[in-house]
Amino acid sequence: MIWGTIRRKVASSQVLGQAWKVRHGASTPSCYRTVPKEALFIGKGFECVQSSSYHILLGDHVSKTSREATSLYQTESFIRLRNRSFSSDSGDLVEAVVPFMGESITDGTLATFLKKPGDKVAIDEPIAQIETDKVTIDVVSPQAGVIQKFVAKEGETVEPGVKIAIISKSGEGIEQVAPSDAQPEPPKEKESAEKQVPKAEPAPVKGTTAQPKARAPSPPPSPKRVASEPQLPPKDRERRVPMTRLRKRVATRLKDSQNTFALLTTFNEVDMTNLMKLRSDYKDAFVEKHGVKLGFMSGFVKAAVSALEHLPIVNAVIDGDDIIYRDYIDISIAVGTPKGLVVPVVRNAGGMNFAEIEKEINTLAKKAADGSISIDEMAGGTFTISNGGVYGSLLSTPIINPPQSAILGMHSIVNRPMVVGGNVVPRPMMYIALTYDHRLIDGREAVLFLRRIKDVVEDPRRLLLDV
């Protein structure tokens, strides 16, 4: 028997699942075997049950097929599916993602979380720090609320746009941090030596002679330590700490500099008497007018600009088989921070006066110290000045900051006996060093460059007269 009443009123339906069951109709003969197949369709406000049954006549190999589409009606409640990656039904949840870190940086390391689940955060408040090859970047909260959970772990490598935390604006459904498992108690120390109760020896039987007790064999003597065997410190006195991305980047760049450049260093010494007197005479007026202190670094920056203008080959760089001469002067200033060495850049130093240089250096140094310096403020640079004298360095051979071709090293000021006008007098002296790429810069240019630095610092009036 085939009953084929088919009614379809389904519009834009979606199959959610399938169910199999056995249904025996009242009109089905006992020689039939029925295996209906039902598929549940749920649309927007409608429900449809479609069933199909296969009838096999035993013995005659005759098959009949019937399909039924029934129960098409509008339901009062229906299932609605939504895909929300950023919020819940109420729009309460927001995500904190890794920000854009600069064109030359594709990923970073999730160094540390500044908050924990359950903490309240304000909008734009830092919740984590990302370490890159050059700077440390903050991940901020996009909305004010409560941190629900972290979806990334410290030490993971993350890329811009990666989700690291979920924040609830209302503070509902916060996952509390599970308390740390109780540390198992250390096993009790066993007693070093147990008391041995001596057992009474049995009395010898009459007519027998007591046998002497056999002694236990003595242990073999311990081998003597060879005098030449190395004495290694115990491992519990060592600590293994992974390198930060900034430290790894610095190490890579400095090693590349040694492997690529033909490094050579030349030295000279500078009498700081006149520059120190200039600073002493005008420091108060300088602060009153410009709002910043007059330091020695601005004098050396101006001297480096003058030397680069006189010897432009030091400001050039090798690119393959070509030499690129740069008609601008951007001075990089090496700054040591607790997280590593950074090199912010004073742009267009050739067009700046002493006050502008001091202000720019002061601003960049503060940003480097608190970790807020950006990638753009460290990119580029045609020449670098490194002041190891602030740490007490007397003499050093600095390494070139790639892809530049030279670096000037400043050192500490020390009073030394000098011959002036035929008389031996104490003078505040500073050793200066120029490390340069000998593939591009000859010794003559390097010596003349350092000599120009010496002349300008010892007599700053040369800057006014351009001599």
Secondary structure, 3 states (H helix, E strand, C coil): CCCCCECCCCCCCEEEEEEECCCCCCCCCCCCCECCEEEEEECCCEEEEEEEEEEEECCCCEEEEEEEEEEEEECCCCCCCCCCCCCCCCCCEEEEECCCCCCCCCCEEEEEECCCCCCEECCCCEEEEEECCCCEEEEECCCCEEEEEECCCCCCEECCCCEEEEEECCCCCCCCCCCCCCCCCCCCCCCCCCCCCCCCCCCCCCCCCCCCCCCCCCCCCCCCCCCCCCCCCCHHHCCCCCCCHHHHHHHHHHHHHHHHCCEEEEEEEEECHHHHHHHHHHHHHHHHHHCCCCCHHHHHHHHHHHHHHHCHHHHCEEECCEEECCCCCCEEECEEECCEEECCEECCHHHCCHHHHHHHHHHHHHHHHHCCCCCCCCCCCCEEEEEHHHHCCCCCCCCCCCCCCEEEEECCEEEEEEEECCEEEEEEEEEEEEEEECCCCCHHHHHHHHHHHHHHHHCCHHHHHCC
